[in-house]
Every structure is written in C-alpha cells, then in structure tokens.
C-alpha cells in the first residue's frame, strides 16, 4: 500500500481564501447590484406565480402577503438590502464582501426555482 500526504501546506488555504476575497472585493459593487436586481426579480416572479395559483412556500411570508399584499414582500427585500448594508459596514475589508455574496447566492437560487416552477406550470 502506498500512502500520499494529502495535507495542504501550512497557510495555503489561508492564502487561497485571501486571494479569493481580494478578487471578490474588486467586484463587490457589482455583487450588490446583482443582489438588488435578483431581489426585484424574485418579488416579480412571486407576484406572477401567485397570480397563476401558486402559493408562497414561506409560511410567514404567505400570511404577510395574504394580509398586506405583495408590497410586504418588496419591503422585506428592501429591509434585507438595508440590514445587509449595515452588516457590511461593520465588517472589515475585504472580508465584508461575504455579505453581498452570501445574500446573492440564495437569492439567485430562489429566482431559479421560481422561474422553473413558472415555466413548468
């Protein structure tokens, strides 16, 4: 039996993460823009889906939308942007870029799910 050392050199992961954060920091403004557009598309797709007989999967948002209308979803998305911005201001550079990235990725996932459901339905 042969064994190989598969451990990363000391500090290699930290250097890789640092380089990745630096590269993401260079496009942070664009990440915020993608997030804002994605959140707007999510509200629109949710509205279209509700008009076609679909139901909001989040039970809290379902009750809120049924009570106050689709505008409450839009206000919630604006609140997400505001809270994200405040958290971002509290974090150091360049590590703070994880805030828009962490909000954008699941938002893109939600848009893809909504678009897929609408296309299939």
C-alpha positions, 0 to 999 in steps of 0.5 A: 500500500502506498500512502500520499500526504494529502495535507495542504501546506501550512497557510495555503488555504489561508492564502487561497481564501485571501486571494479569493476575497481580494478578487471578490472585493474588486467586484463587490459593487457589482455583487450588490447590484446583482443582489438588488436586481435578483431581489426585484426579480424574485418579488416579480416572479412571486407576484406572477406565480401567485397570480397563476395559483401558486402559493408562497412556500414561506409560511410567514411570508404567505400570511404577510402577503395574504394580509398586506399584499405583495408590497410586504414582500418588496419591503422585506427585500428592501429591509434585507438590502438595508440590514445587509448594508449595515452588516457590511459596514461593520465588517472589515475589508475585504472580508465584508464582501461575504455579505453581498455574496452570501445574500446573492447566492440564495437569492439567485437560487430562489429566482431559479426555482421560481422561474422553473416552477413558472415555466413548468406550470 
